[in-house]
Amino acid sequence: MACDDNKPKIGIGLIGSGFMGRCHANAFGAVSGLFDLPARPVKSVLADATDEIAAAGARALGFARATADWRSLVADDAVRVVAITAPNVLHEPMALEAIAAGKAVYCEKPLSTTAASALKMTEAAEAAGVVTSVGFNFLRNPMIRLARDIVSSGEIGEVTGFRGRHAENYMADPRTPHSFRTDPQGGGALADIGSHIISMARHLLGPIAEVSADCRTIHSERPVSANSADRKPVAVDDMTHALLRFASGISGSIEANWAASGRTMDLSFEITGSRGAVAFSQERMNELLVYSGSGARAGYRRIEAGPSHPPYGRFCPAPGHHLGFNDLKVIEVAELIHAIMENGRCMPDFREAWEVQRTVEAMQTSSSTREWVSV
Ligand SMILES: NC(=O)c1ccc[n+]([C@@H]2O[C@H](COP(=O)([O-])OP(=O)(O)OC[C@H]3O[C@@H](n4cnc5c(N)ncnc54)[C@H](O)[C@@H]3O)[C@@H](O)[C@H]2O)c1
């Protein structure tokens, strides 16, 4: 039987073929088989830093063409979506050029290196009317949708507190070298992974109005590159603790820590309410813990992900078989295609990512002034 090829095609131009580039490419490849979309993404052009890397990436990831010149990818008529997975400092020039060419932009987080730059990108995208999406993929988890529903429905009563954390261990070893993640322009644990828990806090409980933060560098020097004996100082945080006051008046705290020995993906939170609580960790991303009951029956209950938690059923008809990290990216891509074809807004968009970035910056300011700072 011939395959249904009547759907419109959306050409994808992917910049970068590293960790996130592969993840984007595989999501664009898988999404049509899992979701009923109004259009079919087609892997058109892949750009990377050199011809060799771009050609190898295009071959491995199934793109029709490769280039070492991301500007030619943006200008390519076959490309309708520009997916940016290059280092943070390149996000602004790449996105602005794509917006000027009228392309939809799917950019990795953090949106840029400063809040001013993120706002410039946001305003350009809104003026041009292009769809934007930012890779806060953890928000796509069906268990997060459930947590949000439970909180907003009042099931746990009035919310009284939020405790959030994004802790990993990938920079715990002082021999781990510098990379774009330690670039003084927009690097650091707070920007890199703190942005994820800030986006989660906003997604669950709304805007954050004020912060008081302490940013700390644990390892003051790192090798300039892998296996190098040359070391240079680290100018960004390894660990940040912050107190938060949400616009709603709820108070809480977050920790961003990329040197957390023993933790691999603890993007976690606990939201307490007057009648119950919810708790989650990405290390057990197919579970939501919900506290309810009273007296001898009070306790945390574990809800396991299944087809009754959309869009889990798109991936598997049976509960308990588990989604994975890459599936979150597939969901993200499905929502992007819907937004492009149905002229909608894809959340989190550039404006939301700018809100996250200004929260990061308010925390950095608070840490240096030792004062509470309004976001
Ligand atoms: N959403 C998430 O969960 C998540 C996870 C990891 C990284 N990220 C974000 O993704 C982005 C990339 O991170 P990564 O871990 O994939 O990094 P990476 O180093 O693995 O990949 C970066 C890619 O960009 C390419 N590149 C560098 N300069 C380029 C240029 N001038 N033109 C074209 N390509 C160029 C590199 O060659 C490489 O292929 C960052 O913004 C990071 O914060 C997001």
The ligand as an ORCA input file, in Angstrom:
! r2SCAN-3c Opt
* xyz 0 1
  N      16.445     21.124     26.359
  C      17.347     20.387     26.959
  O      17.012     19.519     27.764
  C      18.801     20.613     26.625
  C      19.766     19.648     26.950
  C      21.098     19.890     26.562
  C      21.428     21.065     25.898
  N      20.455     21.985     25.631
  C      20.793     23.241     24.899
  O      21.087     22.891     23.546
  C      22.111     23.749     23.031
  C      23.251     22.866     22.528
  O      23.704     22.039     23.574
  P      24.337     20.600     23.266
  O      24.455     19.912     24.575
  O      23.616     19.950     22.147
  O      25.790     21.050     22.766
  P      26.773     20.222     21.820
  O      28.114     20.826     22.048
  O      26.586     18.760     21.998
  O      26.259     20.602     20.355
  C      26.421     21.894     19.817
  C      26.459     21.751     18.293
  O      26.552     23.062     17.706
  C      27.547     23.010     16.698
  N      28.080     24.344     16.389
  C      29.011     25.047     17.075
  N      29.269     26.203     16.415
  C      28.483     26.215     15.312
  C      28.311     27.132     14.222
  N      29.008     28.277     14.145
  N      27.438     26.820     13.225
  C      26.720     25.659     13.289
  N      26.863     24.759     14.288
  C      27.720     25.030     15.297
  C      28.584     22.047     17.289
  O      29.526     21.589     16.322
  C      27.671     20.949     17.808
  O      27.267     20.065     16.784
  C      22.495     24.681     24.177
  O      21.808     25.893     24.031
  C      22.035     23.932     25.416
  O      21.719     24.808     26.495
  C      19.156     21.781     25.955
*
